[in-house]
Amino acid sequence: MHTVGVRQLQKNGKNSSKSSPEAGLSETCNRPKVVDLFAGVGGFSLGAIRAGFDVVAVIDLDKHAIGSHRKNFPQTKHRRLDIRKLSGKSLLKIANLGDDKLSGIIGGPPCQGFSRMGGRRKNDKRNSLFFHFFRLVSETKPSFFVAENVPGILDEKYDELIQESFRLVCEDYNWLEPFKICASDFGAATSRTRVFFIGTHSSLKSKLCVSDFTAKSERKAASVRVALAGLSPHVLPSWQSEKSSWRSIDLVESEYLQLINRHCEGSTGDADAIRRFTEEREISGWLGTRHQPEVLERFAAVEAGHTEKVSRYPRLSWEGLCPTLRAGTDSSRGSFQAVRPIHPDENRVITPREAARLQGFPDWFQFSHTKWHSFRQIGNSISPLVAEAVLNVIHSRVRELQSL
C-alpha cells in the first residue's frame, strides 16, 4: 500500500488527486478483500484501506451515509439495503469476488439501543442488527470479523443477545472476549471508548489475544489544540450552504495532521476535494450555527472544561480531549440534535470540520453538505485511527488468513 501525507500530496499536486481507475484497481487487486456492514460515512472503511485491505463492498440503509461514502470511496460497490433482509449468498454476489476469498467482515451495528445515554429498551428493533451481523458472518465464513459498539452493550441485560449472536459463529471461529479501546490511546483527540468483538477462523494456526489490540500505541493523544491547528476559529452563522462551507486553512506541519491526512493512492478520496486541499488549501465542512442572543450569553459564561447548565453542551479545553461525539436521532425518532461541544474560545458550537479533526478524519474527507447529517455521520463513525490500529493487527497475519 502506498500512502502519502500532506506534504507529499502538495508536492504531487494534480497527479495525486486524479489517480486513474486502472491504477487504483492494480493497487487493490492483491489486497485481502473485506466488506463493511453498517458502513456509515466510512471510518471503518478508511482504517481498513490504510491497514492494507481492499473494501470491495459496503452496506448501509441511510441514503445520506451511502452518498457520502460513495464520494470518499468511489471504487467500492455501494448498496443501500436492510441487512435483516440480506442473505450471505446475496452479500457475496454483491462483493463479486471472482476467484478471491472474502477475508473479513467489519462493521459497527447501530449502537443507539445499547447506549447508556438513550432509552436502552431491551426490545429496541435496532438491537437485532447486532445479531444479523453475526448471521452474515456465519453464512459467508470470512477469515475474520470485527464488530464494534458502545460499552453499554456489555451490560447484563444484553447478555442473551450476545450469546445468541456468538452461537452462530462459535464452531467456526476463535473469538476473543469483548474488550474496550479508547480512541485517545491511538492518537485521536477524543476520549471516545468502544467495545470490540473479534474472531478469526478456527483453521488459523496462530491465535490472536486481547493484548494484541489493547496495548497502547506509541502515539500520544492529540489535544484539542493540536487537532484544530490551522483552522480559523472565526465562523460566521451565515455560512450555511455547501458552497460557503469551503474555507482556506493555514498549513501547519504536525505529526497529527500528517497522520490523519495520509492518502491511499487510487483507493480513497473525492478528486475535487483532494485537489482543493492540496492545491488551494481549502477544505469543506465550515458550516456555521445560528445561536440566539440568550444562548450566546450562556455560552460566554462557560469556562473551558465545564458544561453549560441548560443545553448541557461542554466547552472544550485547548489542552484536553473532546468527549465522545454523539450522533443524535434519525427522522424516525424525532430528528433530535446531538450535544455539540462549544469551541474553546468562541461562543459557538464546533463545526462539522472541527468535529472531523477531533475524530481523526482527513481534511479531504467529505461529509454531508448539511450540519445535521454531517454530525450524525461523524458521531456514528469509529475513529479511522482506531479502525486502522485494530485492522493492522489482523493484517499482520494476512498471508495465513488468505491461505485458509
Phi and psi in degrees as a GROMACS rama.xvg file:
@    title "Ramachandran Plot"
@    xaxis  label "Phi"
@    yaxis  label "Psi"
@TYPE xy
-110.17  118.107  HIS-2
-119.738  149.408  THR-3
-130.76  150.88  VAL-4
-98.4906  -170.164  GLY-5
-57.1712  -50.2166  VAL-6
-62.3129  -43.5219  ARG-7
-66.1972  -39.0734  GLN-8
-60.6795  -39.5814  LEU-9
-69.9787  -35.7139  GLN-10
-69.1769  -39.7445  LYS-11
-75.2416  -24.4873  ASN-12
57.4269  -129.488  GLY-13
-61.3659  -31.393  LYS-14
-62.8807  -33.5568  ASN-15
-72.8832  -34.7406  SER-16
-89.4659  -5.29342  SER-17
-129.067  46.7199  LYS-18
-63.1533  138.358  SER-19
-75.181  152.961  SER-20
-57.1929  -36.4291  PRO-21
-63.6265  -38.9261  GLU-22
-65.2343  -43.1012  ALA-23
-62.4981  -41.7141  GLY-24
-64.6177  -38.6536  LEU-25
-67.176  -31.9617  SER-26
-74.2282  -32.2938  GLU-27
-94.7639  -10.6639  THR-28
-63.6222  -27.4667  CYS-29
-98.9572  2.76316  ASN-30
-83.6346  149.386  ARG-31
-60.8628  141.228  PRO-32
-95.2603  134.329  LYS-33
-131.512  156.757  VAL-34
-117.083  136.738  VAL-35
-107.222  111.724  ASP-36
-93.4781  147.493  LEU-37
53.0275  47.6562  PHE-38
-66.7438  -26.4733  ALA-39
58.667  -140.39  GLY-40
-80.284  -19.2644  VAL-41
118.985  25.9499  GLY-42
-62.39  -42.5414  GLY-43
-68.6947  -40.3366  PHE-44
-62.6553  -42.9721  SER-45
-64.0672  -44.1243  LEU-46
-61.2728  -38.0468  GLY-47
-65.5707  -45.0186  ALA-48
-64.7433  -41.0519  ILE-49
-67.0003  -26.3413  ARG-50
-82.3241  -7.9579  ALA-51
111.047  8.82687  GLY-52
-96.4165  162.001  PHE-53
-108.525  114.663  ASP-54
-83.1043  99.1354  VAL-55
-82.9192  -26.3507  VAL-56
-155.365  148.376  ALA-57
-131.783  149.212  VAL-58
-127.539  133.074  ILE-59
-158.923  151.505  ASP-60
-92.7622  -19.6083  LEU-61
-80.2331  117.322  ASP-62
-65.9501  -30.9085  LYS-63
-71.3325  -40.5813  HIS-64
-65.0376  -45.5452  ALA-65
-60.7554  -41.1388  ILE-66
-61.6869  -43.7109  GLY-67
-70.1734  -39.355  SER-68
-60.9877  -40.6541  HIS-69
-62.2791  -35.8901  ARG-70
-62.1691  -41.2498  LYS-71
-86.0134  -21.1868  ASN-72
-133.352  69.3006  PHE-73
-65.657  -19.8388  PRO-74
-91.8036  -4.24252  GLN-75
-88.0658  147.718  THR-76
-80.6149  130.236  LYS-77
-115.804  132.899  HIS-78
-135.012  128.227  ARG-79
-93.163  100.469  ARG-80
-141.596  153.434  LEU-81
-84.9473  115.303  ASP-82
-63.7033  -24.5466  ILE-83
-64.3811  -22.7351  ARG-84
-104.128  7.85627  LYS-85
-102.025  130.707  LEU-86
-93.3946  160.646  SER-87
-61.7385  -38.7457  GLY-88
-61.5229  -42.8641  LYS-89
-67.124  -36.9958  SER-90
-63.2574  -43.9951  LEU-91
-65.1463  -34.1587  LEU-92
-66.0982  -40.4958  LYS-93
-62.9773  -42.2226  ILE-94
-64.9321  -29.1095  ALA-95
49.925  60.5837  ASN-96
-78.9319  -17.8813  LEU-97
65.9561  -125.567  GLY-98
-85.3989  -4.75859  ASP-99
-80.9445  159.65  ASP-100
-100.692  147.05  LYS-101
-73.8823  114.596  LEU-102
-78.4593  -38.8631  SER-103
-156.122  156.3  GLY-104
-119.739  127.223  ILE-105
-124.466  159.512  ILE-106
162.074  161.784  GLY-107
-120.732  91.5027  GLY-108
-53.7332  146.787  PRO-109
-47.342  134.459  PRO-110
-104.876  -7.51306  CYS-111
-58.3641  -35.7689  GLN-112
-70.1548  -18.8693  GLY-113
-101.586  -15.9764  PHE-114
-65.3879  136.065  SER-115
-72.5705  -6.07554  ARG-116
-86.7595  -16.2554  MET-117
-104.371  -162.84  GLY-118
-74.2619  -23.1995  GLY-119
54.2029  50.1574  ARG-120
-78.8857  126.986  ARG-121
-61.3364  -31.4578  LYS-122
-97.5396  18.7234  ASN-123
-55.6369  125.613  ASP-124
-59.5565  -27.7128  LYS-125
-68.4806  -23.8282  ARG-126
-63.3843  -29.536  ASN-127
-66.8104  -17.8058  SER-128
-65.5695  -27.3953  LEU-129
-61.7737  -44.7677  PHE-130
-60.9043  -42.8445  PHE-131
-70.013  -25.1005  HIS-132
-58.1843  -49.1686  PHE-133
-72.7386  -29.4121  PHE-134
-61.4385  -42.8117  ARG-135
-69.4494  -32.1736  LEU-136
-62.6531  -46.1027  VAL-137
-65.1113  -29.4852  SER-138
-87.1082  -19.8167  GLU-139
-109.299  -22.5502  THR-140
50.923  60.345  LYS-141
-72.2549  173.059  PRO-142
-70.9249  -27.0093  SER-143
-154.501  165.459  PHE-144
-139.462  150.25  PHE-145
-140.196  118.806  VAL-146
-121.696  146.272  ALA-147
-132.132  153.809  GLU-148
-159.955  -178.287  ASN-149
-78.7488  155.915  VAL-150
-56.9188  -27.4977  PRO-151
-60.1179  -19.6943  GLY-152
-67.2964  -18.4503  ILE-153
-85.2803  -1.34704  LEU-154
-65.9448  150.805  ASP-155
-54.7637  -33.7295  GLU-156
-63.9214  -16.7474  LYS-157
-106.2  8.34584  TYR-158
-57.6009  -41.8677  ASP-159
-62.0083  -41.6114  GLU-160
-63.8428  -43.5167  LEU-161
-65.284  -44.2918  ILE-162
-64.4654  -41.0608  GLN-163
-63.2825  -38.2026  GLU-164
-69.7568  -43.9939  SER-165
-67.3026  -28.2701  PHE-166
-61.5992  -24.9757  ARG-167
-69.212  -24.6517  LEU-168
-122.929  -3.36454  VAL-169
-63.6131  -29.7593  CYS-170
-76.0262  -28.7497  GLU-171
-103.218  -11.969  ASP-172
-130.729  145.584  TYR-173
-91.3981  114.91  ASN-174
-116.056  147.646  TRP-175
-87.0663  153.381  LEU-176
-61.1229  138.489  GLU-177
-54.7901  141.007  PRO-178
-139.809  160.808  PHE-179
-105.2  147.125  LYS-180
-133.83  133.469  ILE-181
-98.9743  130.732  CYS-182
-59.8323  -32.7784  ALA-183
-65.9221  -23.4928  SER-184
-69.2966  -13.9765  ASP-185
-120.451  25.2108  PHE-186
101.069  -10.7153  GLY-187
-74.8706  161.233  ALA-188
-96.6099  30.8409  ALA-189
-136.455  147.907  THR-190
-88.13  15.1391  SER-191
-55.4635  125.774  ARG-192
-116.729  135.348  THR-193
-134.922  156.071  ARG-194
-100.726  138.949  VAL-195
-117.114  140.348  PHE-196
-120.58  114.213  PHE-197
-129.965  137.741  ILE-198
-144.001  148.918  GLY-199
-124.641  150.287  THR-200
-56.6062  141.584  HIS-201
-64.2079  -19.2157  SER-202
-82.6839  -2.60464  SER-203
-70.3608  123.895  LEU-204
-67.6588  -50.986  LYS-205
-87.6775  141.273  SER-206
-100.813  145.078  LYS-207
-89.194  156.279  LEU-208
-134.511  161.853  CYS-209
-57.2566  -37.9777  VAL-210
-63.6818  -21.0803  SER-211
-62.5291  -27.3512  ASP-212
-104.956  -29.1365  PHE-213
-92.8314  -9.80014  THR-214
-60.6969  126.841  ALA-215
-62.6464  138.815  LYS-216
-73.5928  168.906  SER-217
-79.44  -5.91092  GLU-218
-75.74  132.733  ARG-219
-81.9256  140.274  LYS-220
-59.0527  135.269  ALA-221
-79.2134  137.395  ALA-222
-78.6084  168.72  SER-223
-58.2015  -39.823  VAL-224
-61.02  -45.1776  ARG-225
-65.4231  -42.1134  VAL-226
-67.0364  -35.0322  ALA-227
-96.442  8.27896  LEU-228
-57.9098  134.718  ALA-229
88.7949  -9.56948  GLY-230
-93.8476  124.952  LEU-231
-64.0138  135.496  SER-232
-75.7096  -11.6245  PRO-233
-88.3297  109.621  HIS-234
-126.3  126.887  VAL-235
-88.5582  140.848  LEU-236
-59.1041  -24.1834  PRO-237
-75.871  -9.05969  SER-238
-79.3455  88.178  TRP-239
-118.173  -17.3731  GLN-240
-100.902  165.178  SER-241
-59.5822  -39.9848  GLU-242
-64.3487  -43.666  LYS-243
-77.8659  -8.54321  SER-244
-80.1602  -7.27893  SER-245
-89.4805  123.128  TRP-246
-139.318  155.618  ARG-247
-80.0373  153.556  SER-248
-124.259  158.813  ILE-249
-85.2035  136.379  ASP-250
-76.8863  114.616  LEU-251
-119.048  121.819  VAL-252
-86.4989  112.816  GLU-253
-146.856  155.861  SER-254
-60.298  -38.2555  GLU-255
-66.1832  -45.2996  TYR-256
-68.6943  -35.984  LEU-257
-62.3309  -39.0146  GLN-258
-65.6381  -48.5094  LEU-259
-79.7331  -23.7485  ILE-260
-94.9908  7.80136  ASN-261
-57.7506  145.157  ARG-262
-124.965  132.824  HIS-263
-91.0265  109.041  CYS-264
-52.6297  131.73  GLU-265
74.0853  -0.0372539  GLY-266
-115.773  -35.7996  SER-267
-136.094  158.672  THR-268
103.87  140.223  GLY-269
-80.4345  125.829  ASP-270
-57.043  -42.7098  ALA-271
-69.1752  -39.0114  ASP-272
-64.6919  -40.0169  ALA-273
-68.7604  -38.7438  ILE-274
-62.4127  -45.5556  ARG-275
-65.8444  -34.0745  ARG-276
-69.1666  -46.5696  PHE-277
-79.5982  -36.7163  THR-278
-95.8158  -35.2096  GLU-279
-113.547  -4.62649  GLU-280
55.9031  44.0051  ARG-281
-116.903  141.344  GLU-282
-136.68  156.47  ILE-283
-94.4489  -179.832  SER-284
93.0886  8.42718  GLY-285
-88.2664  68.8086  TRP-286
-97.504  123.7  LEU-287
-80.444  165.229  GLY-288
-125.281  131.672  THR-289
-86.6638  109.992  ARG-290
-101.832  141.755  HIS-291
-69.8961  152.5  GLN-292
-52.9199  -39.3815  PRO-293
-68.8562  -30.089  GLU-294
-70.1701  -43.399  VAL-295
-59.4828  -37.9188  LEU-296
-65.6192  -41.5716  GLU-297
-66.497  -42.7073  ARG-298
-59.2598  -39.776  PHE-299
-62.3478  -24.5409  ALA-300
-87.4347  -4.71206  ALA-301
-91.4578  124.285  VAL-302
-82.4952  159.085  GLU-303
-57.0852  134.394  ALA-304
84.167  -0.359496  GLY-305
-109.74  170.911  HIS-306
-116.243  135.685  THR-307
-68.5835  130.573  GLU-308
-69.768  -30.6811  LYS-309
-84.9027  -54.9938  VAL-310
-79.8769  -21.3552  SER-311
68.1361  23.1343  ARG-312
-80.8819  128.987  TYR-313
-84.8445  141.218  PRO-314
-89.5318  128.263  ARG-315
-67.7623  151.089  LEU-316
-108.503  134.197  SER-317
-54.769  -38.8241  TRP-318
-94.4754  3.28489  GLU-319
-103  -163.992  GLY-320
-111.107  156.333  LEU-321
-79.3442  135.256  CYS-322
-67.78  171.876  PRO-323
-55.9281  125.041  THR-324
-79.216  131.314  LEU-325
-105.949  159.772  ARG-326
-95.9464  -21.4625  ALA-327
79.5146  -168.788  GLY-328
-110.514  156.191  THR-329
-82.1078  -179.393  ASP-330
-64.6625  -25.9349  SER-331
-73.918  -12.126  SER-332
-126.105  33.7958  ARG-333
95.4322  -5.44161  GLY-334
53.8348  44.5298  SER-335
-77.6951  135.614  PHE-336
-75.2264  138.226  GLN-337
-76.6242  160.589  ALA-338
-62.5249  129.723  VAL-339
-117.927  124.191  ARG-340
-58.6546  151.75  PRO-341
-87.1123  140.169  ILE-342
-57.4512  147.243  HIS-343
-57.9481  -34.7555  PRO-344
-114.362  -41.5888  ASP-345
-81.5524  148.73  GLU-346
-90.3589  69.1681  ASN-347
-158.409  160.933  ARG-348
-77.7973  161.098  VAL-349
-69.9339  157.987  ILE-350
-85.1936  165.145  THR-351
-56.8837  -38.4648  PRO-352
-66.2371  -38.5193  ARG-353
-65.5487  -39.9526  GLU-354
-61.4291  -41.2821  ALA-355
-63.6469  -42.8433  ALA-356
-58.2475  -45.7501  ARG-357
-65.1022  -32.3619  LEU-358
-81.6008  -15.9099  GLN-359
99.9007  17.7524  GLY-360
-84.8802  148.758  PHE-361
-66.6253  155.615  PRO-362
-66.4871  -25.893  ASP-363
-85.7605  -4.94018  TRP-364
-73.1415  140.12  PHE-365
-106.572  138.947  GLN-366
-121.42  -177.046  PHE-367
-58.22  154.459  SER-368
-80.4563  -0.637417  HIS-369
-108.897  150.014  THR-370
-62.8033  -44.9667  LYS-371
-60.2309  -50.2946  TRP-372
-71.0271  -33.5012  HIS-373
-60.1513  -48.8506  SER-374
-67.0671  -34.0902  PHE-375
-64.2722  -42.1495  ARG-376
-66.2616  -41.2131  GLN-377
-71.7027  -44.655  ILE-378
-65.5808  -30.5868  GLY-379
-81.0927  -12.6258  ASN-380
-95.3693  145.783  SER-381
-68.8518  148.165  ILE-382
-65.1717  129.526  SER-383
-56.8288  -28.3185  PRO-384
-67.2828  -39.3916  LEU-385
-71.0439  -44.232  VAL-386
-58.0004  -43.9283  ALA-387
-63.0047  -43.7487  GLU-388
-62.1338  -44.444  ALA-389
-65.3895  -45.3979  VAL-390
-76.5569  -21.8261  LEU-391
-60.7667  -40.2452  ASN-392
-61.2897  -44.5309  VAL-393
-69.9143  -39.3334  ILE-394
-63.8096  -25.7376  HIS-395
-63.6459  -19.2516  SER-396
-104.167  17.5463  ARG-397
-61.471  -36.5806  VAL-398
-64.0675  -39.945  ARG-399
-69.2335  -39.8826  GLU-400
-63.6635  -40.2937  LEU-401
-67.9349  -23.327  GLN-402
-84.6922  -1.64514  SER-403
